[in-house]
Amino acid sequence: MDGKTSLMCVAALLWAAFPSPVEGQARVATDEPVALADWHFDEDQITELRNAHWFDGTRFRSDPLFVKGGRFVEPSAGPANRIIDLEGRYLIPPFADAHTHAFDGSFGFPAQRAQFLQDGIFYALTATAPARSVAKIRSEFSGPQNVDVLTALGGITGLDSHPAEIYEAYALRFYSFEQQVANQPAIRASRKQADNAYYIIEDASDIDAKWPLIAATRPDVIKIYLRNSERFGEDRGDSWAGGGLNPALLAAIADKARAADLRLLIAASSVADFRLAVEAGAAILSHIPCYQAAVAEGIYRSPPDSDEECLIDAADAQSAASANMVTTLITSEWAKERPEWTVAMEDRNIDMLRESGAPLAIGSNAYGSTIIDGLVARAASHTFTNAEILDLATAQTAQAIFPERKIACFDAGCEASFLVLQRNPLEDIQAIRAIEMRIKEGYAVNPETPES
């Protein structure tokens, strides 16, 4: 069955559930599929979803679901006005990405939005982005035909530290690695993206001077870069590895964020950074220590000095669990060929966190791709079951991004957002690549026609 035929089959199943675009006009079944823009669950009527298998976080259940407008409701809410027979299809919550660098400006935004919606990713956290660029598209970060996006507008770091090397290189139009290596003096001298994509803070006076600039952009979270804080102040030569924020300033910035009711998103490169993030009250760690460890010295990364730099222990994991700090696992790394020792260290850290009950999330941390390839690759490694991967990539990550919302769930009161699959992803994870229908907040989503 090709994509067009599949869509028409689902249209035939769902046409009765959606009201006419003309108020009061009855829908008449025709041979033509109903326009996606016209499909939504009626606010005034209860729709029963029958003969569907829906994922509860561990398994698929088959009891009926009831929807009114944009939310699931209890069966006792009233008799169903309409019934949809899904003929054995599989419903899963939408996916989420807790570490993306998409949605960072108008350039490429329509394509990024379409790609995320096509892959069923309805929720995203942009881990750093230039504030001025995001301001042009921020009004499109919510709604039934958009991805719901939270964003960190500029990351707080130290002098000559990540992410300045990336943003300044791009601002100077040095896109390739070779161009960047050849033009390091110009990149280091440039400040085109300072106080926009990143903020350099070197002492307490900088905090007072820069905080009004940060607050004026209205960030959803505060991003802080720690880069092997145990070696802060060491001579790094020409390398961008290391640096980051002076760890002595972290507590003062954390206090500012708490006073503004903003969560902390902290990038950690080492176990020392992980421990500082817990102490500072970070809500989310943007990646696990040494997730991208270099095998040789380079301009951007250095190999760890020892395993102890990378491996958290049981006490570390328990402290993260007690603090409810979410650790983000990066799926773009799972989709790569990596050194065995890097994979082994990551797996051990994940095991520690899981055994302690510390919350986890997933993120892509990649331009031009989403989490899907990495999820499929991780399933093949059998370190997670398909059910665990599915729950992690949907409910756990969505709720890490939007903890105040009832999303990525099928309980009464949850937002009526879900994906319709033809096959069981617990049996074959590749089923997540073949989404037949996307419903967001009670409306059918058309990835090719974004909201404007």
VOGU-3710 file (C-alpha; in Angstrom, 3 decimals, decimal comma):
1> mdgktslmcv> 0,000/0,000/0,000  1,537/3,321/-1,036  1,340/6,499/1,018  -1,550/8,027/-0,950  -3,651/4,852/-0,785  -2,922/4,514/2,943  -3,976/8,105/3,594  -7,230/7,613/1,698  -7,972/4,490/3,758  -7,511/6,403/6,978
11> aallwaafps> -9,617/9,233/5,560  -12,411/6,753/4,949  -12,178/5,604/8,559  -12,144/9,085/10,027  -14,476/11,161/7,861  -17,434/10,735/10,221  -15,515/12,118/13,182  -14,945/15,567/11,799  -17,455/18,398/11,368  -18,063/20,240/8,179
21> pvegqarvat> -16,010/23,394/7,535  -19,370/25,153/7,112  -21,131/25,548/10,459  -24,291/23,448/10,674  -23,781/21,738/7,317  -23,927/17,926/7,470  -20,950/15,983/6,174  -21,832/13,799/3,203  -19,507/10,896/2,430  -17,983/11,142/-1,030
31> depvaladwh> -15,327/9,288/-2,978  -12,948/12,190/-2,454  -10,800/12,299/0,693  -11,707/15,106/3,087  -9,201/17,978/3,060  -6,820/17,617/5,986  -7,321/21,232/6,979  -11,005/20,486/7,662  -10,484/17,511/9,987  -10,832/17,960/13,728
41> fdedqitelr> -12,637/16,484/16,699  -15,761/18,484/17,488  -15,731/20,481/20,735  -19,443/19,789/21,267  -19,481/16,049/20,673  -17,804/12,968/22,113  -16,032/10,672/19,681  -15,269/7,053/20,524  -12,109/5,508/19,080  -12,906/1,827/18,745
51> nahwfdgtrf> -10,836/-1,223/17,750  -7,518/0,548/18,197  -4,458/-0,601/20,136  -3,026/2,273/22,164  0,320/2,416/23,961  0,250/2,982/27,726  4,013/3,177/28,243  4,638/-0,554/28,525  2,127/-2,334/26,309  -0,745/-1,832/23,885
61> rsdplfvkgg> -4,277/-1,811/25,276  -7,495/-2,209/23,321  -10,217/-0,622/25,443  -12,029/2,253/23,682  -10,809/5,844/23,914  -13,075/8,888/24,050  -12,227/12,349/22,723  -14,003/15,662/23,087  -12,440/18,537/21,241  -8,758/18,651/22,004
71> rfvepsagpa> -8,664/16,234/24,974  -9,333/12,669/25,960  -12,279/12,271/28,332  -13,660/9,563/30,598  -16,157/7,119/29,077  -18,608/8,372/31,683  -18,474/11,894/30,179  -21,540/10,986/28,135  -22,666/8,797/25,276  -20,515/8,907/22,175
81> nriidlegry> -22,019/10,946/19,352  -19,638/9,470/16,803  -17,593/6,303/16,479  -14,367/5,709/14,593  -13,466/2,088/13,896  -9,667/2,042/13,548  -9,681/-1,601/12,466  -6,794/-2,753/14,618  -4,416/0,153/14,022  -1,827/1,168/16,614
91> lippfadaht> -1,905/4,533/18,396  1,199/5,930/20,065  1,886/9,315/21,667  3,752/11,903/19,586  7,537/11,926/19,709  9,594/14,664/21,363  13,151/16,006/21,016  14,785/17,533/24,100  17,972/18,659/22,362  17,598/20,099/18,899
101> hafdgsfgfp> 19,200/23,053/17,184  16,398/23,373/14,669  13,897/26,235/14,908  16,757/28,731/15,253  15,591/31,255/12,652  13,488/31,819/9,546  16,024/30,238/7,207  15,005/26,621/6,799  12,175/26,892/9,325  9,332/25,635/7,066
111> aqraqflqdg> 11,395/22,586/6,077  12,367/21,867/9,686  8,774/22,099/10,826  7,598/19,832/8,010  10,321/17,293/8,780  9,453/17,145/12,473  5,730/16,837/11,826  6,316/14,230/9,130  8,257/12,141/11,657  5,562/12,633/14,295
121> ifyaltatap> 7,693/14,888/16,531  5,309/17,422/18,067  7,431/18,723/20,964  10,953/20,160/20,922  13,491/21,987/23,056  15,961/24,088/21,103  19,102/23,910/23,202  20,672/27,174/21,976  19,609/29,641/19,312  20,270/33,254/18,266
131> arsvakirse> 17,629/35,396/19,947  17,193/37,880/17,096  16,636/35,109/14,557  14,181/33,196/16,729  12,131/36,343/17,342  11,074/36,236/13,666  9,426/32,804/13,964  8,563/32,417/17,635  4,879/33,097/17,074  4,778/29,791/15,188
141> fsgpqnvdvl> 6,031/27,645/18,079  2,612/26,285/19,043  -0,734/25,282/17,579  -2,244/22,229/15,890  -0,210/22,600/12,688  3,072/23,559/14,363  5,707/21,921/16,523  5,476/23,075/20,136  8,927/24,539/20,811  10,661/25,821/23,923
151> talggitgld> 13,939/27,603/23,324  17,106/28,685/25,063  17,972/32,029/23,529  21,734/32,220/23,685  23,953/30,038/25,854  25,990/31,290/28,798  29,667/30,419/28,470  33,199/31,701/29,045  35,766/33,442/26,873  36,846/31,533/23,737
161> shpaeiyeay> 34,436/28,752/24,560  31,733/26,671/22,922  29,387/27,563/21,255  31,135/30,761/20,079  33,318/28,871/17,596  30,247/27,577/15,746  28,176/30,749/15,646  31,090/33,036/14,765  32,312/30,710/12,019  28,865/30,663/10,443
171> alrfysfeqq> 28,492/34,431/10,846  31,749/34,797/8,887  30,505/32,251/6,306  33,105/29,640/7,180  30,981/26,525/6,893  33,389/23,674/6,231  35,797/22,224/8,775  38,716/23,123/6,512  37,587/26,758/6,289  37,202/26,947/10,042
181> vanqpairas> 40,670/25,539/10,729  42,241/27,943/8,236  40,460/30,977/9,692  40,792/30,471/13,434  42,231/33,957/14,187  39,250/35,644/12,521  36,767/33,340/14,259  38,319/33,975/17,683  38,314/37,735/17,145  34,728/37,908/15,896
191> rkqadnayyi> 31,855/38,925/18,176  29,068/39,104/15,585  26,889/36,685/17,539  27,904/37,704/21,074  24,964/38,720/23,291  22,680/37,021/20,791  23,602/33,353/20,241  25,843/33,231/23,305  26,847/35,341/26,296  30,413/35,556/27,595
201> iedasdidak> 30,454/35,793/31,390  33,845/35,939/33,094  33,078/37,429/36,506  30,280/38,554/38,826  30,053/41,986/37,201  29,318/40,314/33,864  26,355/38,519/35,415  24,814/41,820/36,478  25,590/43,411/33,113  24,391/40,548/30,907
211> wpliaatrpd> 21,341/39,344/32,819  19,057/42,202/31,652  20,040/41,369/28,042  19,238/37,707/28,594  15,936/38,418/30,323  14,842/40,825/27,582  14,812/37,971/25,033  12,262/36,050/27,175  13,997/32,656/27,055  12,004/29,568/28,001
221> vikiylrnse> 15,041/28,034/29,709  18,549/29,184/30,591  21,345/27,258/28,855  24,754/27,076/30,560  27,882/25,476/29,133  30,234/23,584/31,445  33,275/22,135/29,671  35,369/19,919/31,924  34,990/22,322/34,800  37,542/20,363/36,830
231> rfgedrgdsw> 40,186/21,747/34,459  38,810/25,282/34,165  41,617/27,810/33,851  44,147/25,417/32,369  46,007/26,532/29,244  44,080/25,123/26,276  46,353/26,476/23,570  44,437/26,744/20,308  41,814/24,179/21,268  38,133/24,961/21,815
241> aggglnpall> 37,866/21,931/24,083  37,416/22,900/27,715  36,632/26,412/28,852  32,949/27,042/29,325  31,554/28,974/32,260  33,765/29,471/35,304  32,199/26,973/37,739  32,578/29,502/40,552  29,881/31,614/38,850  27,331/28,839/38,363
251> aaiadkaraa> 25,497/29,249/41,681  24,936/32,997/41,152  23,479/32,425/37,686  21,313/29,590/39,008  19,942/31,981/41,628  19,082/34,503/38,914  17,285/31,831/36,905  15,276/30,609/39,893  14,257/34,150/40,765  12,955/34,530/37,197
261> dlrlliaass> 11,189/31,133/37,382  13,361/29,755/34,569  14,647/26,205/34,446  18,346/25,483/33,956  19,551/23,465/30,957  23,217/22,586/31,495  25,677/21,088/29,007  28,068/18,714/30,752  31,242/17,272/29,275  32,508/15,365/32,331
271> vadfrlavea> 31,405/13,778/35,585  32,583/16,911/37,407  30,184/18,944/35,266  27,396/16,428/35,978  27,889/16,878/39,725  27,905/20,679/39,463  24,687/20,553/37,438  22,958/18,552/40,170  24,204/20,959/42,850  22,995/23,951/40,833
281> gaailshipc> 19,506/22,492/40,528  19,554/21,896/36,782  16,244/20,671/35,408  17,822/19,085/32,340  21,329/17,934/31,443  21,636/18,425/27,696  23,776/15,305/27,226  25,465/12,562/29,196  29,193/12,981/30,102  31,604/11,999/27,304
291> yqaavaegiy> 28,756/11,096/24,946  30,859/12,434/22,064  34,341/11,725/23,422  37,177/12,262/20,961  39,633/9,489/20,212  42,429/11,935/19,390  43,374/15,519/20,151  41,590/17,971/17,890  40,712/21,628/17,545  37,203/21,122/18,944
301> rsppdsdeec> 37,473/18,128/21,271  40,078/16,306/23,352  40,001/12,692/24,531  39,263/12,160/28,232  42,236/11,812/30,560  40,726/8,758/32,248  37,566/6,687/32,550  36,831/8,469/35,836  36,295/11,661/33,863  33,398/9,980/32,063
311> lidaadaqsa> 31,832/7,369/34,360  29,254/8,409/36,926  28,896/6,225/39,993  25,859/5,017/41,911  25,949/8,067/44,197  25,965/10,416/41,204  23,008/8,619/39,666  21,106/8,676/42,936  21,762/12,393/43,361  20,310/13,012/39,886
321> asanmvttli> 17,285/10,903/40,766  16,762/12,737/44,070  17,049/16,104/42,291  14,747/14,900/39,470  17,366/16,105/36,968  16,634/14,807/33,472  19,637/13,480/31,526  19,309/13,712/27,745  20,569/10,866/25,553  21,681/11,886/22,056
331> tsewakerpe> 20,189/9,821/19,250  22,420/11,186/16,475  25,323/9,429/18,208  23,355/6,166/18,277  23,018/6,337/14,503  26,818/6,549/14,018  29,638/4,042/14,036  31,394/4,811/17,320  34,411/3,422/19,181  33,459/0,482/21,389
341> wtvamedrni> 34,807/2,183/24,517  32,587/5,233/23,934  29,511/3,027/23,569  30,490/0,987/26,633  30,915/4,095/28,795  27,598/5,535/27,666  25,802/2,232/28,279  27,257/1,978/31,771  26,166/5,524/32,611  22,684/4,852/31,250
351> dmlresgapl> 22,451/1,671/33,337  23,448/3,612/36,451  20,801/6,255/35,834  18,079/3,750/35,041  18,822/1,667/38,134  18,567/4,773/40,314  15,274/5,857/38,754  16,759/9,123/37,433  14,629/10,584/34,629  15,884/10,381/31,049
361> aigsnaygst> 14,974/12,053/27,765  16,229/11,875/24,210  17,430/14,532/21,787  18,848/14,632/18,273  21,548/17,324/18,630  21,840/17,370/14,845  20,966/19,645/11,948  19,018/18,159/9,076  17,891/14,972/10,814  15,540/13,944/13,591
371> iidglvaraa> 15,583/11,368/16,369  14,093/8,531/14,285  17,248/6,977/12,789  18,895/6,905/16,195  15,890/5,259/17,838  15,894/2,502/15,230  19,646/1,992/15,648  19,370/1,815/19,443  16,589/-0,771/19,171  18,936/-2,967/17,139
381> shtftnaeil> 21,466/-2,924/19,991  18,904/-4,503/22,359  20,051/-2,394/25,319  16,494/-1,061/25,477  13,333/-2,939/24,634  11,158/-1,436/21,930  8,618/-0,510/24,605  11,291/1,304/26,613  12,487/3,202/23,549  8,943/4,158/22,630
391> dlataqtaqa> 8,102/5,407/26,121  11,393/7,293/26,391  10,981/9,002/23,024  7,349/9,951/23,612  5,965/10,422/27,123  9,206/10,773/29,080  10,774/13,303/26,736  7,590/15,271/26,091  6,938/15,651/29,801  10,575/16,623/30,430
401> ifperkiacf> 10,137/19,508/27,984  6,630/20,527/29,089  6,257/19,307/32,705  3,122/21,375/33,320  1,147/19,898/30,410  -0,734/16,603/30,114  0,724/15,427/26,831  1,931/12,205/25,219  -0,661/10,179/27,131  -4,121/8,712/26,609
411> dagceasflv> -5,620/9,311/30,060  -8,652/11,521/30,594  -7,526/15,145/30,541  -4,547/14,484/28,262  -4,316/16,505/25,063  -5,733/14,539/22,129  -2,459/14,267/20,221  -1,322/10,926/18,838  0,075/9,047/15,865  -1,663/6,274/13,950
421> lqrnplediq> 0,484/3,334/12,814  -0,510/0,337/10,754  1,922/-2,083/12,435  2,978/-2,860/16,003  6,248/-1,032/16,825  6,886/-3,333/19,788  7,310/-6,142/17,283  9,122/-4,078/14,648  10,496/-0,658/15,562  10,575/0,241/11,854
431> airaiemrik> 6,813/0,730/12,152  7,496/4,217/13,529  8,728/5,250/10,083  5,297/4,623/8,546  2,857/7,031/10,192  -0,588/6,942/8,602  -2,173/9,829/10,496  -1,056/12,542/12,887  -3,528/14,136/15,307  -2,471/17,164/17,355
441> egyavnpetp> -4,754/18,837/19,890  -7,737/17,204/18,201  -6,807/18,288/14,660  -5,355/16,260/11,819  -1,866/17,474/10,947  -0,714/18,026/7,395  3,098/18,325/7,411  3,029/19,909/3,961  0,697/22,757/4,940  2,104/24,411/8,074
451> es> 0,150/26,979/9,996  1,026/30,575/9,169
//
